[in-house]
Amino acid sequence: MQHLSAPEARNLTELPDDLFIRLGLDLCSVGILIRLIYYRMYRKTDLFLTFFTFNLIIFLITFLLNQVQLSIGAAFGLFAVFSMLRYRTEGLSARDMTYLFMVIAVGLISSVSQGSWHKLALINGLILSMVQLLEGNWLFKREFSKTVFYDRADLIVPNKRMELLLDLEERTGLEIHRIEIQTIDFMKDSAQIILYYYQNDVNHESVKSLTGTPLR
């Protein structure tokens, strides 16, 4: 069990002068990351509560723990508790898990970073700039994929690949540059196909309903 000495216990009751500056920078950074980058790209709001709550809780916990001295055992125990969260988030995609990791990282950096708030703002700014650079089309085209159930198994042959692509493009309205055939059911004359297309070919939101949808 951890015991705080009298001076350390008194420190917990005193709010440091830079607490609200750090908290403001933290929330501002997460707001830009989630609202102006994540939401603008994916139009999802169901994880907003998770992102902001995780960030705030991580910030407060690490900021308070940074004011006291912890043993190595307590530090490893805290790490183990947060590591368990990974096994409870299997429903999240790799992209959402990446953003969750980033909001946690921003909270940690904002709470324990040494130096002035100018330095902290610069660090958070570098993180946001890198995310925006990778999420945009400046370095490379962003590829999206959709899974559909196709009803013409007769076209699932190598010598008819171009005809298959043209038929899929006509039905979906997407400029498909490659496909991946997952399964073929000759009894039902159908196949499950993953379509790959670039973001600038079409509005990503307009084709969300295609996922797992039979093409007739």
BELTA-V649957 format. One record per backbone hydrogen bond with DSSP energy under -1.0 kcal/mol. CO is the residue of the C=O (numbers start at 1). NH is the residue of the N-H. E is the energy in kcal/mol with one decimal. If there is no record, write none. Layout:
CO NH E
CO NH E
This chain:
5 9 -2.6
6 10 -2.0
7 11 -1.4
8 12 -1.0
11 14 -1.0
16 19 -1.3
18 22 -2.6
19 23 -2.7
20 24 -2.3
21 25 -2.3
22 26 -2.4
23 27 -2.8
24 28 -2.3
25 29 -2.3
26 30 -2.5
27 31 -2.4
28 32 -2.1
29 33 -2.4
30 34 -2.9
31 35 -2.4
32 36 -1.0
33 38 -2.5
34 39 -2.8
37 41 -1.7
38 42 -2.5
39 43 -2.4
45 48 -1.4
47 51 -2.8
48 52 -2.5
49 53 -2.4
50 54 -2.5
51 55 -2.2
52 56 -2.5
53 57 -2.7
54 58 -2.6
55 59 -2.4
56 60 -2.5
57 61 -2.6
58 62 -2.4
59 63 -2.3
60 64 -2.4
61 65 -2.8
62 66 -1.6
64 67 -1.4
65 68 -1.1
71 75 -1.9
72 76 -2.4
73 77 -2.0
74 78 -2.3
75 79 -2.1
76 80 -2.2
77 81 -1.9
78 82 -1.8
79 83 -1.9
80 84 -1.4
83 86 -1.2
85 88 -1.3
86 89 -1.0
89 92 -1.4
93 97 -2.5
94 98 -1.8
95 99 -2.0
96 100 -2.4
97 101 -2.4
98 102 -2.0
99 103 -2.3
100 104 -1.8
101 105 -2.6
102 106 -2.7
103 107 -1.8
104 108 -2.3
105 109 -2.8
106 110 -2.6
107 111 -1.4
108 112 -2.1
109 113 -1.9
116 120 -1.6
117 121 -2.6
118 122 -1.9
119 123 -2.2
120 124 -2.5
121 125 -2.2
122 126 -2.1
123 127 -1.9
124 128 -2.4
125 129 -2.5
126 130 -2.2
127 131 -2.2
128 132 -2.5
129 133 -2.2
130 134 -2.2
131 135 -2.6
132 136 -1.6
142 199 -2.3
144 197 -2.3
146 195 -3.6
147 212 -4.0
148 193 -2.7
149 215 -3.2
150 191 -2.5
152 155 -1.3
153 156 -1.3
155 157 -1.9
157 160 -1.7
158 161 -1.4
160 164 -2.3
161 165 -2.5
162 166 -2.3
163 167 -2.1
164 168 -2.4
165 169 -2.5
166 170 -2.1
167 171 -1.9
168 172 -2.5
169 173 -2.3
174 176 -1.3
178 196 -2.0
180 194 -2.8
183 192 -2.4
185 190 -2.3
190 185 -3.2
191 150 -3.8
192 182 -3.0
192 183 -1.1
193 148 -2.9
194 180 -2.0
195 146 -1.9
196 177 -1.9
196 178 -1.1
197 144 -3.5
198 201 -1.4
199 202 -1.1
204 207 -1.0
205 208 -1.1
207 210 -1.5
208 211 -1.4
210 213 -2.4
213 149 -1.5
